[in-house]
Structure formats: structure tokens, C-alpha cells
Amino acid sequence: MFNKYFYPMKRLLFVFSFGFAVLLSTFVMAEDTPRIVNIVNFIRQLEPRNAAITEDVLYNTVAEQINVMTKHQFVGTFLLQYDALINPHYQTLLKKEAERGSEIGAWWEITQPHVEAAGLKWRGRFAWDWHANVGFATGYTPEERKKLVDIYMAKFKEIFGHYPASVGSWFIDAYTLAYLSDEYHITASCNCKDQIGTDGYTLWGGYWNQAYYPSRKNGYMPAQHETAQIPVPVFRMLGSDPIYQYDSNLGSHNQGVISLEPVYGHAGGNRKWVEWFFKSMFSDPCLGFNYVQAGQENSFTWAKMKNGFVMQMELLETLKNEGKIRIETLENSGRWFKKHYSVTPPTGFSALSDCRNQNNKTIWFNSRFYRVNLIWEGDAFRFRDIYLFDERYESEYLTKAGTSTQVIYNTLPILDGFRWSVPDNKAGLRFIDAEGKNLTAGDPTVTTLPDNVLKVSFSASGERQFEIVFHEDRVEISSNKNAAAWKLELTTAKNVQLPFQTIEDKKIQASQNGFDYSITCKQGTFQKSKECVFQIIPDNNKITINTKTSD
């Protein structure tokens, strides 16, 4: 009788224990690599570019966003321009929303009431002017920036009883961001996705997604050392298409927009694209964590964003209920980031399917030293982008006001697949064989390794096997021992301006805006060639590139 009941129970106990262990393992993995969503809606008081977009239309947009978020029991982050901050209607609406758990913070576009409250003279064409030398802190001197911060913070505390924890903008200069951190102890910030020329704003070569600690000399440049960084994580906004945003309008000086913003019917307003984007960001392999910013500024109006916004919230609720994502305020994400990372972490993410059914795939890796992008276009493979980070590279806006209506933030290029390309001749670092022919590449396998390392494996042109391993401070590229001769070759479009000054066996020296930087080859050698910019020759089937620009 004992055996009759004991052994079935023992088997049941084993099944339960095994199932619990699997469930616990899954939970731990999810906690180790969380997929984080912030719903960030920022608020303008007026929209001078379109007379039909009245103050009532703008207010109604925010009210409708709140209604939908409340329906799904989502909290979010609402960021206010100064002119919206001092509007009693927004104050009443958002105080109630804060009681529900949402965060109220600051949106750092500068307006006429803000400037005049700080005792400064307004230079804009309208009460809100989007030109960079008027509508952003970069257009003001450091002393003026302090006044703008002080008056905003005082007014915010007067209204809400505390200082804001989050301050966001398309871009915030390092001086302003450091002052916000040092004097008012903000927790988090956010800035625009990488883009070239869109609305006159160029941010290019930065930490592609997730978040980073900026250098005290450059708000767009990740710092390498804790002592040189502003201790405020800056999260990248808008949810760029990881495959197609990069090449948008290739060959021009102005990129298009392929992002999660719900107003765009070809992207964030398109259910097929959004489902693919969420799959890539929440299910495909990633390193560290993955981050998505949903939401939209009220200038686009509820009529234009409604369908996309509602659709996205419905999909996010399903994903949240399935345990695939966590939805939280920007402040909470900032606190989590600061708890887990003392310096900018290595992160990586992938898109291993293609919404356009063209068999394209991509992998992004970021660290405090560099970023890199791999792209598969069918079976054609290349490194599409490599940028280095150096906290010493000072922004032109650090100590003086920018006078241009446009703004430019950049980092240090080794490979720029957008600016160094034309549609029929795309720049890239490609694998070639002994005869100089490009190697084709099979589908990648992405693996995370201990110590925040990302490994990418794939076959190439038959029996060749390649591994690309991304460490925090270096890239290792290797092939199987039986592989035929191979090397890497950098090609670009003709007549593009390149930063390279000298190319030696073990070192390439480059310069941008008078700032010198370099990469070194720890294993393998660089080689000049008439057919390309340079080649990298492996040593014993391996290449190791050091991405540290300084110690």
C-alpha cells in the first residue's frame, strides 16, 4: 500500500518541482534582462505651426491619453513645457493623474513665458519657437541656462509641492543636465533617437537605445569613468526601427522617421509594424535590458494619434499580462538603472525577422566605449556602423550659446553607414575571401555570455563559421580553423570625407572637429589598399580591435 501511493506521489512531486524550477528560471532570466516600457507624453501649451491646433485641442489630446491609459491601468510620465506648467487646466488634470500613480516632470523646450519669467529677453518668432537657438537650452549662455532651470524648478515646486524627478527634451546640453543633477538631484532624463537633419536636429553616433550616463563635457557622449559622468541616466526616446530607421532617406541630408510614434501610419500607427517591433524588442535576444518609449507629444493631436495610441496600449496590456514587459514611469526606470549600474553598461538587442519580408536582420551593441551595428540584407552581411565614445570630446554648446537654428551632436566615427553611403554603394566593413569576393552570410545566432558579453555566430559562403564577440572594450572576430583565407575590408561611396589621418599596421589615427582619436588592432593588422579604405588581416584566424580611445 505504501508503494502504491508513494511512487505516484513522488513522480508528481518531481514534476511539480521541475516545473517550479523552470518557472523560477524563466522568472530569473526575465529579471536579469528586463524589457522596460515608459509611456512618455510631453505637453505643449500652443502650436503656432497650425492655426487649427488650438489650446483646447492640445488639452483634449492629453485628457484622452489619460483616459486610455486609465482604462488599461497604466501609469506614465507627463512632461510639461513651462507655458503648460503654469496653465491651471493642466495643473488640475495632472494633479489628479499623479494621484493615480503617474509621474509629472519637465519638458525642456524653452518658451516665451519661461524666458521672461527668468528675466531674459525672448528672441523667438512665436511664443514657442522650435529653432534650436531659441527653443532649446543650447541657444542660451550657461548663466542664462541656470536662470531658466531655477525659475522652472521654483514654479514646479510651488505647483506640485516637489521638484520634478525627470527632465526630458529632444536634446539637453551637458551644462544644463549637470546643473539639474547637482542642484536639483533629478533622477532621469530622456532625449531624441538618433537622426540626421530631422526638424533641423542632428543627433548621430550615440548610444543607440536603452540608456547611458553622459559626460560632463557632452550631454550626448557616454562617459567612460564614473568621475567624469553626470549621474543621471539618459534614456533614448521614440523607438527607432532597428533595421530601417538608420538608412531612411539614404543619400540625403535629412532622414525620415520610422518610429513607434503612433501618429505615423507606416510605423507606430501600423499594427503589423508595431507587432513586429514589439516582438523584436521584447522577444528577440538582448543583453542587459531592452527599453521602449511609447507615447506622443500633444502637438500631433488626438485625431491623428488616436488609432495608433489605442492600438499600442491594447498590445502593451497583453504583453504586460503575459509577463513579457514591465510598464513604469521614467523616474522608476532611472532609479532602477542607477541601482544596477554605476557606469554605462554594455547592452545589445536584435531584430531577427523583417516586417517588410526582405529577409533583413540586425544586431546592435552599445557600451561606454563604443557602439556597433551588424546588418544582414538577405545573405549580404556587413558591419554598418561603428562609433567610439570619449568623455573628453567637448560639445560646442558646453560653454557658449549655439547661434544656428539647427543643432548637431555627434560622437567619433570609425564606420558611418549612412553618411559614407549612397543608395547603390553602401559603406560597410565586409568579409572577403582570398580573391577579394564578398562572403555571403547565413542567419545569425545571438548568445549572451558572462561579464556582459554578446556573441554572434553565423556561417559564411559554405563551411566557414564566424564568431563576432562584443566585449565592453573590444571586438573579437574569429573563424573556424579550417576556414580558407579571409579578411575584412572597409569600402565607402566615392568622394566622402573620412576622418582617418594615418593607417598603420596596428593603429588607425583619426580626427574630428580637431579632436584626435584612434583604434588599435591587438590581434591582426590594418593594411592600406587601393581598392578600399583599409583592410584588416587576421592573425591565426582572429582579429581583435581595441575600442578604448584612452585609459
Number of C-alpha atoms within 10 A of each C-alpha: 5 6 8 8 9 11 11 11 12 11 11 12 12 12 12 12 12 12 12 12 12 12 12 12 12 12 15 12 11 15 12 12 17 20 22 21 22 24 22 26 21 24 25 23 24 23 20 16 12 9 9 9 16 16 16 10 19 21 22 15 24 24 18 14 20 22 13 16 19 14 10 14 13 20 21 29 24 26 25 26 23 28 19 22 26 18 11 11 11 18 18 11 14 22 15 12 21 16 9 14 15 23 24 30 26 25 24 24 24 27 26 22 17 24 23 13 15 18 13 14 10 17 14 16 12 14 20 24 20 21 19 24 21 26 22 23 27 27 24 22 17 20 12 18 22 19 18 24 20 17 17 24 19 13 17 22 12 11 16 15 10 12 20 23 22 27 24 26 21 16 26 25 26 25 25 23 26 23 18 24 18 13 11 15 16 23 24 28 29 26 20 20 24 24 22 23 17 15 15 16 21 22 21 21 25 24 33 24 25 24 28 32 32 30 28 27 26 28 28 29 31 32 28 25 16 14 11 16 26 27 25 26 27 31 27 24 28 25 23 26 21 23 25 18 19 21 19 18 17 20 17 16 12 17 21 17 21 22 25 29 26 27 24 16 16 16 21 30 24 18 18 13 21 24 16 17 25 20 15 21 23 24 17 14 21 25 24 19 23 24 23 24 23 24 26 24 20 24 24 18 20 23 10 16 23 19 17 23 23 17 16 23 19 15 14 22 17 12 17 14 10 9 12 16 24 16 22 20 22 32 24 17 21 22 15 13 23 18 9 9 12 13 23 25 22 24 27 28 28 24 25 21 18 17 16 11 8 10 14 21 22 22 22 23 25 29 28 27 27 29 25 23 23 21 21 22 14 15 17 16 24 25 22 22 22 22 22 27 29 23 24 17 22 20 22 17 25 19 17 14 18 21 15 14 14 17 22 18 21 19 24 27 23 22 25 21 24 24 20 21 21 19 13 9 13 21 24 26 25 20 24 17 15 10 8 13 11 20 21 18 22 18 18 18 13 23 14 17 13 6 9 16 18 26 18 18 19 16 19 21 13 11 11 17 18 21 19 20 21 25 21 23 15 19 19 17 21 18 23 15 11 10 15 12 13 21 22 23 24 20 21 23 17 11 7 11 10 17 17 17 12 12 16 14 14 16 18 19 16 20 16 15 10 8 11 15 23 22 19 21 22 15 20 21 19 21 18 15 11 6 11 12 16 19 21 24 21 21 14 12 20 19 22 21 20 19 24 20 20 13 5
